[in-house]
Amino acid sequence: MPAFPIDPELRIHASPPVILRRTTEAVRFIRKMILSRSSHAWRDVLESFEAARDEWGAMEAVVHLELLLEAEGLLSEEGTAHASLPEQDRFRTA
């Protein structure tokens, strides 16, 4: 998998804190999480990264990772993107 940028980066509550800036860093982090947790959700996220063949697929995998991190209380809101969209853009309909 190519090393696509993660913009904005994902900040993870850990000791020491983890900041994911590229998809290759995310894959390494996910593999470590799989070793320490027996959860199918982490394997599913890893599969989404491994299936990504282009930047769009990588962005979708990052969104899946972000949702899992948030669900497990590991995502630090400091510096994450979903809060950076203006209100009107978040609720715009096609």
N, CA and C of each residue as an Amber inpcrd file, in Angstrom:
protein
   282
   0.8290000  -1.1770000   0.0000000   0.0000000   0.0000000   0.0000000
   0.8760000   1.2440000   0.0000000   0.5700000   2.1970000  -0.8680000
   1.3240000   3.4550000  -0.8430000   1.0760000   4.2060000   0.4640000
   1.9810000   5.0770000   0.8040000   1.8640000   5.8630000   2.0400000
   1.1090000   7.1500000   1.7350000  -0.2160000   7.0930000   1.8510000
  -1.0300000   8.2780000   1.6370000  -1.0410000   9.1240000   2.9060000
  -1.0950000  10.4480000   2.7530000  -1.1650000  11.2990000   3.9500000
  -2.5260000  11.1940000   4.6260000  -2.5310000  11.3340000   5.9300000
  -3.7690000  11.4230000   6.7080000  -3.8860000  12.8880000   7.1050000
  -4.8730000  13.5550000   6.5240000  -5.0250000  14.9890000   6.7480000
  -6.4550000  15.3130000   7.0910000  -6.7050000  15.7310000   8.2920000
  -5.7360000  16.0020000   9.3460000  -5.3100000  14.7030000  10.0260000
  -4.1960000  14.7800000  10.6600000  -3.6440000  13.6200000  11.3560000
  -4.5920000  13.1410000  12.4470000  -4.4540000  11.8840000  12.8040000
  -5.2500000  11.3080000  13.8940000  -4.3930000  11.2700000  15.1490000
  -4.9200000  11.8480000  16.2160000  -4.2230000  11.8530000  17.5080000
  -4.9080000  10.8440000  18.4150000  -4.1020000   9.9640000  18.9810000
  -4.6290000   8.8510000  19.7630000  -4.1640000   8.9490000  21.2030000
  -5.1380000   8.7630000  22.1190000  -4.8050000   8.7110000  23.5500000
  -4.0190000   7.4310000  23.7910000  -2.7730000   7.5770000  24.1380000
  -1.9090000   6.4350000  24.4460000  -0.7470000   6.9720000  25.2700000
   0.0560000   6.0750000  25.7670000   1.2360000   6.4960000  26.5000000
   2.4450000   5.8120000  25.8980000   3.2870000   6.5230000  25.1980000
   3.2150000   7.9340000  24.8510000   2.1310000   8.1840000  23.7970000
   1.7000000   9.4510000  23.6350000   0.6730000   9.7650000  22.6350000
   1.1130000   9.3380000  21.2340000   0.1430000   8.9270000  20.4360000
   0.4160000   8.4710000  19.0680000  -0.2540000   9.4490000  18.1090000
   0.4960000   9.8490000  17.0790000  -0.0520000  10.7090000  16.0340000
   0.1600000   9.9930000  14.7060000  -0.9450000   9.7230000  14.0070000
  -0.8700000   9.0360000  12.7120000  -0.9580000  10.0730000  11.6010000
   0.1090000  10.1520000  10.7870000   0.1710000  11.1320000   9.7060000
   0.1130000  10.5040000   8.3180000   0.3670000   9.1910000   8.2370000
   0.3820000   8.4990000   6.9450000  -0.3290000   7.1550000   7.1150000
  -0.8450000   6.6460000   6.0220000  -1.5840000   5.3810000   6.0860000
  -0.6890000   4.2260000   6.5200000   0.5800000   4.2690000   6.1660000
   1.4820000   3.1960000   6.5960000   1.6510000   3.1920000   8.1110000
   1.6560000   4.3710000   8.7270000   1.7190000   4.4530000  10.1920000
   0.4410000   3.8830000  10.7920000  -0.6900000   4.1660000  10.1560000
  -1.9740000   3.6600000  10.6390000  -1.9950000   2.1350000  10.6120000
  -1.4860000   1.5480000   9.5380000  -1.4680000   0.0870000   9.4130000
  -0.6040000  -0.5320000  10.5140000   0.5540000   0.0500000  10.7810000
   1.4110000  -0.4660000  11.8650000   0.6890000  -0.3760000  13.2070000
   0.0090000   0.7560000  13.4470000  -0.7330000   0.9370000  14.6910000
  -1.8510000  -0.1020000  14.8020000  -2.5940000  -0.3110000  13.7400000
  -3.7080000  -1.2680000  13.7510000  -3.1920000  -2.6750000  14.0350000
  -2.0840000  -3.0480000  13.4210000  -1.5160000  -4.3790000  13.6690000
  -1.1430000  -4.5610000  15.1380000  -0.6190000  -3.5150000  15.7660000
  -0.3120000  -3.5930000  17.2010000  -1.5950000  -3.7500000  18.0140000
  -2.6360000  -3.0440000  17.6120000  -3.9140000  -3.1350000  18.3280000
  -4.5030000  -4.5360000  18.1980000  -4.3530000  -5.1490000  17.0390000
  -4.8700000  -6.5070000  16.8360000  -4.1760000  -7.4820000  17.7830000
  -2.8790000  -7.2770000  18.0050000  -2.1350000  -8.1630000  18.9090000
  -2.5800000  -8.0050000  20.3610000  -2.9840000  -6.7920000  20.7470000
  -3.3370000  -6.5550000  22.1490000  -4.8360000  -6.6800000  22.4370000
  -5.6560000  -6.7550000  21.3890000  -7.1150000  -6.8570000  21.5810000
  -7.6560000  -7.9370000  20.6580000  -8.5800000  -8.6780000  21.1450000
  -9.1960000  -9.7010000  20.2830000 -10.5440000  -9.1730000  19.7910000
 -10.4820000  -8.3150000  18.8010000 -11.6810000  -7.6760000  18.2690000
 -11.7050000  -7.7900000  16.7540000 -12.8450000  -8.2290000  16.2440000
 -12.9790000  -8.3160000  14.7920000 -12.9910000  -6.9310000  14.1500000
 -13.3810000  -5.9180000  14.8980000 -13.4420000  -4.5600000  14.3630000
 -12.0640000  -4.0920000  13.9060000 -11.0310000  -4.4030000  14.6680000
  -9.6730000  -3.9970000  14.2870000  -9.2150000  -4.7380000  13.0330000
  -9.5770000  -6.0180000  12.9160000  -9.2250000  -6.7770000  11.7050000
  -9.9480000  -6.2040000  10.4840000 -11.2090000  -5.8110000  10.6860000
 -11.9770000  -5.2230000   9.5890000 -11.3510000  -3.9140000   9.1070000
 -10.8990000  -3.1020000  10.0540000 -10.2600000  -1.8380000   9.6770000
  -8.9510000  -2.1130000   8.9360000  -8.1920000  -3.0870000   9.4090000
  -6.9530000  -3.4430000   8.7170000  -7.2540000  -3.8850000   7.2870000
  -8.2890000  -4.6840000   7.1170000  -8.6690000  -5.1360000   5.7800000
  -9.0450000  -3.9650000   4.8750000  -9.6830000  -2.9540000   5.4330000
 -10.0500000  -1.7970000   4.6160000  -8.8050000  -1.0410000   4.1550000
  -7.7770000  -0.9720000   4.9990000  -6.5180000  -0.3430000   4.5740000
  -5.8260000  -1.1960000   3.5150000  -5.7970000  -2.4990000   3.7310000
  -5.1340000  -3.3830000   2.7710000  -5.8380000  -3.4060000   1.4230000
  -7.1440000  -3.1650000   1.4080000  -7.9070000  -3.1540000   0.1590000
  -7.8030000  -1.8250000  -0.5840000  -7.3390000  -0.7820000   0.0900000
  -7.2550000   0.5430000  -0.5330000  -6.2210000   0.5360000  -1.6510000
  -6.6550000   0.9110000  -2.8300000  -5.7620000   0.9300000  -3.9960000
  -5.4550000   2.3390000  -4.4920000  -6.1990000   3.3060000  -3.9660000
  -5.9930000   4.6880000  -4.3870000  -6.2610000   5.6060000  -3.2000000
  -6.1160000   6.8980000  -3.4270000  -6.2790000   7.8560000  -2.3390000
  -7.6980000   7.8420000  -1.7720000  -8.6960000   7.6520000  -2.6410000
 -10.0790000   7.6110000  -2.1830000 -10.3030000   6.4200000  -1.2360000
  -9.8110000   5.2580000  -1.6200000  -9.9300000   4.0740000  -0.7710000
  -9.2050000   4.2600000   0.5540000  -8.0640000   4.9330000   0.5100000
  -7.3090000   5.2040000   1.7300000  -8.0860000   6.1460000   2.6490000
  -8.7370000   7.1500000   2.0630000  -9.5360000   8.0720000   2.8770000
 -10.6980000   7.3520000   3.5400000 -11.3320000   6.4300000   2.8180000
 -12.4290000   5.6590000   3.4130000 -11.9160000   4.8030000   4.5730000
 -10.7410000   4.2030000   4.4060000 -10.1600000   3.3880000   5.4720000
  -9.8450000   4.2490000   6.6960000  -9.3510000   5.4510000   6.4700000
  -9.0500000   6.3620000   7.5780000 -10.3310000   6.7140000   8.3380000
 -11.4220000   6.9280000   7.6090000 -12.7020000   7.2280000   8.2660000
 -13.1320000   6.0460000   9.1320000 -12.9780000   4.8250000   8.6200000
 -13.3260000   3.6360000   9.4220000 -12.4730000   3.5710000  10.6860000
 -11.1890000   3.8660000  10.5380000 -10.2980000   3.8660000  11.6970000
 -10.7200000   4.9430000  12.6910000 -11.0220000   6.1150000  12.2010000
 -11.4210000   7.2140000  13.0790000 -12.6830000   6.8550000  13.8740000
 -13.6480000   6.2210000  13.2090000 -14.8760000   5.8120000  13.8900000
 -14.5980000   4.7640000  14.9710000 -13.7130000   3.8160000  14.6790000
 -13.3610000   2.7890000  15.6600000 -12.6220000   3.4020000  16.8490000
 -11.6830000   4.2960000  16.5690000 -10.9570000   4.9620000  17.6490000
 -11.9160000   5.7450000  18.5370000 -12.8550000   6.4270000  17.9180000
 -13.8360000   7.1990000  18.6770000 -14.7180000   6.2730000  19.5260000
 -15.1620000   5.1670000  18.9430000 -16.0130000   4.2130000  19.6590000
 -15.3030000   3.6170000  20.8690000 -13.9890000   3.4480000  20.7650000
 -13.2250000   2.8560000  21.8670000 -12.6360000   3.9050000  22.8090000
 -12.9720000   5.1670000  22.5690000 -12.4940000   6.2350000  23.4420000
 -11.0160000   6.5330000  23.3030000 -10.4420000   6.1980000  22.1580000
  -9.0050000   6.3980000  21.9430000  -8.6740000   7.6420000  21.1270000
  -9.6710000   8.2360000  20.4980000  -9.4300000   9.3750000  19.6110000
  -9.3840000  10.6650000  20.4080000  -8.3070000  11.3980000  20.2270000
  -8.1960000  12.7100000  20.8430000  -8.8100000  13.7130000  19.8870000
  -9.7430000  14.5060000  20.3530000 -10.4220000  15.4740000  19.4890000
  -9.4990000  16.6010000  19.0650000  -8.4160000  16.7800000  19.7560000
  -7.4760000  17.8400000  19.4350000  -6.8790000  17.6100000  18.0540000
  -7.1810000  18.4970000  17.1290000  -6.5760000  18.4310000  15.8070000
  -7.2640000  17.5160000  14.8140000  -8.4680000  17.0150000  15.0920000
  -9.1370000  16.1550000  14.1230000 -10.0160000  16.9680000  13.2000000
 -10.3130000  16.4330000  12.0370000 -10.9310000  17.1810000  10.9500000
 -12.4140000  17.3900000  11.0580000 -13.1540000  16.4260000  11.5530000
 -14.5950000  16.5400000  11.4390000 -15.1180000  17.8040000  12.1050000
 -14.3720000  18.3900000  12.9920000 -14.7980000  19.6360000  13.6200000
 -14.3890000  20.8520000  12.8020000 -13.5970000  20.6570000  11.7430000
 -13.0890000  21.7990000  10.9950000 -13.9960000  22.2310000   9.8580000
 -14.9980000  21.4290000   9.5060000 -15.8960000  21.8130000   8.4280000
 -16.8600000  22.8900000   8.8960000 -17.0640000  23.9220000   8.0700000
 -18.0520000  24.9310000   8.4420000 -19.4380000  24.2910000   8.5490000
 -20.2560000  24.8220000   9.4320000 -21.5950000  24.2890000   9.6600000
 -22.3660000  24.1220000   8.3600000 -22.3330000  25.1180000   7.4800000
 -23.1280000  25.0480000   6.2620000 -22.6820000  23.9020000   5.3570000
 -21.4060000  23.5590000   5.3340000 -20.9240000  22.4790000   4.4990000
 -21.2870000  21.1150000   5.0700000 -21.3420000  21.0040000   6.3970000
 -21.6620000  19.7290000   7.0240000 -23.1070000  19.3220000   6.7490000
 -23.9780000  20.2900000   6.5910000 -25.3990000  19.9910000   6.4550000
 -25.9360000  20.2750000   5.0670000 -25.0730000  20.5610000   4.1190000
 -25.5040000  20.8430000   2.7490000 -26.0400000  19.5790000   2.1000000
 -27.1510000  19.6850000   1.4210000 -27.7220000  18.5370000   0.7160000
 -27.5180000  18.7030000  -0.7670000 -27.4990000  17.5890000  -1.4870000
 -27.2390000  17.6200000  -2.9310000 -28.4700000  18.0090000  -3.6970000
